[in-house]
Amino acid sequence: MKKILLSVAIFCATFTAVNAQVATGTTSTRTQNMKIVIKEVFDLALTPGTLQTISFDALANYDAAGGIELAAANTVNYKANHLWKVTAIANAPEFTYASTANSKVADLSPMPTTVLQIRKTGGTYQALPPSTGAAITVASGTRGTGNFTLDYKAVPGYTYQTGEYTVGVVYTMTNQ
């Protein structure tokens, strides 16, 4: 009988102790550290991405001294999580020449890239530097997404031979 009473007493004491631990309201906490890694974002898209043509093909628009303008010829879409700037530079030291039916190659003189001028719409035109020069800043801004348009102006004067002149314009988005 003593064994039964002792067993019941131990059981009751254990039950009370377990119940008391729950009833006191103590809590247990743990901390989970979290890390978010954000990489640099510089994204630049140019539309349309096709060849832009400035044509001095009719006497009505042949203002080689004053130039011909292509307004809002390209839209630049950007995404950046830094202060940014977009620069431009030619991909060659001068325009590449291709003759046409009325060309006289003997009269050919190289056309410098500075004949082409670029600006962010509403800004001031800047001459396109050759690949051997320093890039020009076309636009700059703050973090976020958005777009802007580019204007081009060709001012060849009357110095260059009849033909087609082509140069690539390299746009680069970097940290300010």
Residue pairs with C-beta under 8 A, 6 or more apart in sequence:
38 81
40 81
40 82
40 175
41 79
41 80
41 81
41 82
42 78
42 79
42 80
42 82
42 84
42 173
42 174
42 175
43 78
43 79
43 80
43 173
44 76
44 77
44 78
44 86
44 171
44 172
44 173
45 76
45 77
45 78
46 74
46 75
46 76
46 77
46 171
47 74
47 75
47 77
48 74
51 166
52 70
52 73
52 74
52 152
54 68
54 70
54 152
54 154
55 61
55 68
56 62
56 64
56 68
56 154
56 156
61 68
64 155
64 156
64 157
64 158
65 155
65 157
65 158
66 155
67 117
67 153
67 154
67 155
67 156
68 153
68 154
69 151
69 152
69 153
70 151
70 152
70 153
71 121
71 151
72 121
72 149
72 150
72 151
73 149
73 150
73 151
73 152
74 149
74 150
75 147
75 148
75 149
75 150
76 86
76 139
76 147
76 148
76 149
76 150
76 171
77 145
77 146
77 147
78 84
78 86
78 141
78 145
78 146
78 147
78 173
79 144
79 145
80 141
80 143
80 144
80 145
80 173
81 143
82 143
82 175
82 176
83 140
83 141
83 142
83 143
83 175
83 176
84 140
84 141
84 142
84 173
84 174
84 175
84 176
85 137
85 139
85 140
85 141
85 173
85 174
85 175
85 176
86 137
86 138
86 139
86 140
86 171
86 172
86 173
87 135
87 136
87 137
87 138
87 171
87 172
87 174
88 118
88 128
88 135
88 136
88 138
88 169
88 170
88 171
88 172
89 128
89 129
89 130
89 131
89 133
89 134
89 135
89 136
89 169
89 170
89 172
90 113
90 116
90 128
90 129
90 130
90 131
90 167
90 168
90 169
90 170
91 131
91 167
91 168
91 169
91 170
92 113
92 130
92 131
92 167
92 168
93 113
93 130
93 131
93 132
94 110
94 111
94 112
94 113
94 130
94 167
95 110
95 111
95 112
95 113
95 115
95 165
95 166
95 167
96 165
96 166
96 167
97 108
97 110
97 111
97 161
97 163
97 164
97 165
98 163
98 164
98 165
98 166
99 105
99 163
99 164
100 162
100 163
100 164
102 162
103 161
103 162
103 163
104 161
104 162
105 161
107 161
108 161
108 163
109 159
109 160
109 161
111 156
111 160
111 165
112 130
113 127
113 128
113 129
113 130
113 131
113 167
114 127
114 128
114 129
114 130
115 127
115 154
115 155
115 156
115 157
115 160
115 165
116 127
116 128
116 152
116 153
116 154
116 167
116 169
117 125
117 126
117 127
117 128
117 152
117 153
117 154
117 155
118 125
118 126
118 128
118 136
118 138
118 150
118 151
118 152
118 153
118 169
119 125
119 126
119 138
119 150
119 151
119 153
120 138
120 139
120 148
120 149
120 150
120 151
121 148
121 149
121 150
121 151
123 138
123 139
125 151
125 153
126 136
126 138
127 136
128 136
128 167
128 169
129 135
129 136
135 172
138 150
138 171
139 148
140 176
156 165
